[in-house]
Amino acid sequence: MAVKRALISVYDKQGIVEFAQGLAALGVEIISTGGTYRTLEAAGVPVREVAEVAGFPEILDGRVKTLQPQIHAGILAIRSNPAHMAQLAEHGVAPIDLVVVNLYPFQETVANPGVSLEDAIEKIDIGGPTMVRAAAKNYQDVGVIVNPGRYASVLAELRETGDLSLQTRFSLMLEAFQHTAAYDNAIAGWLATRGKEIVAARVAGEEPPAARASEFPAALTLSFTKVQELRYGENPHQVAAFYSDGSASGTVIARAKQLHGKGLSFNNINDAHAALELVKEFEEPAAVAIKHANPCGVAVAPTIAEAYRKAYEADTVSIFGGIVALNRPCDRETAEALSKIFLEIVIAPEFEPDALKVLTKKKNLRLLEVGPIDRNPPAGFDMKRVGGGLLLQGWDAIAEDPAAWKPVTKAEPTPEQLRDLAFAMKVCKHVKSNAIVVAKNGQTLGVGAGQMNRIDAARFAIKQAGDEARGAVLASDAFFPFPDVVEAAGEAGIAAIVQPGGSVRDDESIAKADELGIAMVFTGVRHFRH
């Protein structure tokens, strides 16, 4: 059955004029609503307004325009059912063979932390999902398009055959139901968290609190869109794919634009996320090298080229085959240094033209551009999948003030040492537990990651630092259960230590630090990362 009549009503008008022109050239009658109608009419596309077809005007500020029998009967009628077709004829309803609809931007609207409840509610589409679901339900007779990326292939098929195959219709139906399910999930998720907070504040006569992921809904609804299938997972025998939650804003790996290089792998994406989240910690120019999701070299400096040089020199062995993230645009000087070794990925806010000329000579090097860096954590919750369930928590994004840290030893850190302690702790919170970081002059010297006990993590970091440990600082992601880490630090010449505190044996660690002349401060904040 040929496509003779199409209804078009889209919020996202990307490519819609060209698509409608293609339909009109095939003799397809087009009907449309408000803004879409005006767009098509202005472009010279022959189009009829829905209000004319329905015999009823748009009312309630556009809330009611397609919710009409003349529209939905034309979509839902089963063409092979004589009774249905007789009823259409009796009531003067013409069948609609193609429905092209995308929805009000609810997710983009609520991505603004300051969005009001009223604005969020107004961006809940009613007529759009109803038409999409109706057309999808009647997929044998009606094509439904919710994705502008489908326009070209649908138009090509119509030009070739005048109709859509059953396989195409089924594929479009599936995409349509996935689209409306994701839309409803986004609404339910926001209302169960942020919307609930706003209403509670109104009832109490208070100002709504700042947006935060502080409450967990009784029923969790999640929606992710597949970005790409991956060659394999962490290992070749595991299948894998990458999905995006559609976050509209923020510096996150899912929004990175790949400028060059071969496709990303499962491990690439996981490591790139780790690199980006760590480099976001720093206001000054910073470079981060990641290997197996742990930082192996991190540094800050007055220029991004110098920051990268220091990060590289922090561990010239582990960085090989690793991932580097920068929080400043990559210039030619930095690019030339990066190009001297084998790297999997370089991440930067942008790549200057001269830098691209250098780096694109390396065929397989992936270059990811993330735009201006913001220091906010990703939206929503941090999630970990476990067998039969899902763990949710807020991101470890607490803003610590080194000036508020508590000195607990007779010696107090100098201003220079305090800066290095703050630097080391920013790195330490991104290292797998048990975690120890040794640093000096804005550069990591040793990183002890993922050990089963804290003293082994400390020994590894101190050994890696070597003679440079003398006069350096040490950061720990959690408290010291025994004074052995302090003792090892003293033997290496560590000058200052930062740790959360809170052990029943804190007094022993403090006494040992005093004995060795080490300055130690407590933060009161633990940073386990598993």
Helices and strands as residue ranges (DSSP letters): E 5-10, H 16-25, E 29-32, H 34-42, E 48-49, H 50-54, H 69-76, H 82-90, E 98-102, H 106-110, H 117-122, H 127-137, E 143-145, G 148-150, H 151-161, H 166-190, I 191-195, H 196-203, E 225-230, E 240-244, G 253-255, E 257-260, H 266-279, E 286-291, E 294-300, H 304-314, E 322-326, H 332-338, E 343-348, H 353-359, E 366-369, E 382-386, E 389-393, G 402-404, E 406-407, H 415-428, E 436-440, E 443-448, H 454-465, G 466-469, E 473-476, H 484-492, E 496-499, H 506-516, E 519-522
